[in-house]
Amino acid sequence: MIRKKFFSITLYLILTIFLVSCSQSGSSDNADEEHPDYPKQNIDIIAGGGPGGGTDVFARAVGRELNDILGVDVNIINKPGAAGSVASQELDRLPSDGYTIMPTTTDLSINIASDRTEDYLEKFDSLARFHQDTYLLFVQDGSEYADIDTLLEEAKNNPGEITVGGTHSDGLDDLTIRQFEQETGIELNYTPYEESGKIRSDLVGGHVDVMIDQLGASGDLVEGGEIEPVIVFAEDRVDDYPDIPITVEKDIDLTDGLDRGFVIKNDVPDDIKETLRDALKEVYESDRYQDFIEEQELDIKDAWLDGEEYDETLQSDVETYSSLLE
């Protein structure tokens, strides 16, 4: 009986030591242990948009280069919905093994600022910011508001009378117009649309006075003489529109556009994050990717930020948009 009891105690102690050892090993693997064989399986990019959209196109251009650089297949998994919130939820629930990353847009900060999602900046770490789109204001060709000074003067004299079309209420277009109003001391009548194409057709048809849109998206209408740009939200004049004034020339402190970058879960091992950051930097500098951003007119601004700088930018954006939404 004593021998049997001694055997049971001994077995219990052995099992306890084994379990503690396994637990410590797992913790070390996630925090300190290096992973020289990473990656050893395919990597998934969870894209918060449907096939053919801006986020999808961006993700596929990056994934194509990562295939070659890392030597594994990079799969694009589309998770559209709620301005990227569905993709954020998907990344959050997946393992912290470094085999899933997510493209970001400024919508990530806006969703947090508007309480549409939880604060994923507490759970995600930035890998890099790649781009920042350039915004412009457009009017119908021949409009009385084709001169920015005239537009601002009329808006001051007639608050809320000039209509501005943009996508979604409380989205980036809306918040950018709010910043523009604050900077210029005017009041506009923002009209939200679900689709950019409808805004453009309504501008051409005279149903809205002004449209906020990204560089390149409305280029065909400008070339066709149907609409014309009024002002560019930038620090330097744009080659495509050398005669169009920029915000800084008018003492308007507003040059932001739609950011695009990548994040990963924050408890992924640090050496894996660094491997991915190095690979993404190599993607950005590759000849084929540089050709892509030139075609997409994403080369106007030198917007690259490393992980730490992008983290700070995302948090700053949350604070800015929270203030605007109040």
Residue, then its C-alpha position, 0 to 999 in steps of 0.5 A: m500500500i505504501r509502495k503504491k502510494f509512493f508510486s502515485i506521488t512520484l508519477y504526479l511529480i513527474l507529470t507536474i515537472f513535465l507540464v511546467s517544462c512544456s509551459q515554459s518552453g511554449s512561453s519562451d518560443n513566443a517571446d524570446e526564442e529565435h525562428p531562423d527557419y521562418p517562414k516555413q509555410n504559406i502566408d495569408i494576407i487578410a484583405g478588408g475589401g472585395p476582389g478588385g477594390g483598392t485594398d485587394v489590388f494593393a495586397r496582391a501587388v505586395g503579395r506577388e513580391l513577397n512570394d519571391i522574397l520569402g520563397v513561400d506562397v502568399n495567399i490573399i484572403n478577402k474579408p470585406g465588410a464594415a470598412g475593414s472591421v471584419a478583416s480586423q476581427e479575423l486577424d484578431r482571432l487567428p494564431s500569433d504565429g506570423y503567418t497572417i498579416m493585414p493591409t491597413t487603410t486610414d479606416l482602421s483609425i476611424n473605426i476605432a475613433s468612432d467606436r465602431t470597433e474595439d481598439y485594435l491598436e492595443k492588439f496589433d503592431s505596425l509593420a510599415r506604411f507604404h503609401q498615402d493617397t493624394y486628395l483633390l477637390f473637383v468641380q464641373d468643367g466651367s463651374e463658377y467655383a473653378d477658382i479656389d479663392t472664389l469657392l472659399e469666398e462664396a462658402k464664407n458668404n453662403p454657409g452650408e449652400i455649396t454641396v460637396g460629394g464624398t463617400h460615406s458619412d463619418g468616413l475619411d472623405d467626410l472627416t477630411i472635408r470637416q478638417f478643410e472647413q476648420e482650416t478655412g473657416i467655412e461651412l459646406n454641405y457634405t453629401p455622402y454617397e455609397e459609390s464613388g462612380k455615382i458622385r462623379s456622374d452627379l458632379v458631371g450632371g451638376h447635382v453636386d457643386v464639388m467632389i472630393d476624390q483621390l488623384g488618378a481616380s477621376g483622371d479620365l473625366v479631367e482629360g475628357g473636359e468634363i470636370e476640373p481640379v480646384i486644389v490639391f491636398a499636398e505639400d508640392r505641386v503635382d506634375d499632372y496638374p502643375d497649374i493647380p494650387i496646393t493647400v499649403e500655398k493657401d495656408i491650409d494645413l491639410t495634406d493627408g490622404l488615405d494611408r495604406g500599410f500593414v499590421i500584425k498581431n502584437d504578440v508575434p515573436d519579435d524576430i518574425k516581425e523583423t523578418l516581415r518588416d525587412a521583406l516589406k521594405e524590399v518589396y517597396e524598393s523592388d523595380r516591379y513594385q515601383d512600376f506598380i505605384e507609378e501606374q497607380e499614381l501612388d508615387i506623388k508622396d514619399a510616405w514610407l514609414d517603418g513600424e514604430e513611426y506608423d504606430e505613432t501615426l495610427q494613434s495620432d489619427v485616432e486622436t484627430y478623428s475622435s476630436l472631429l467626430e465629437 
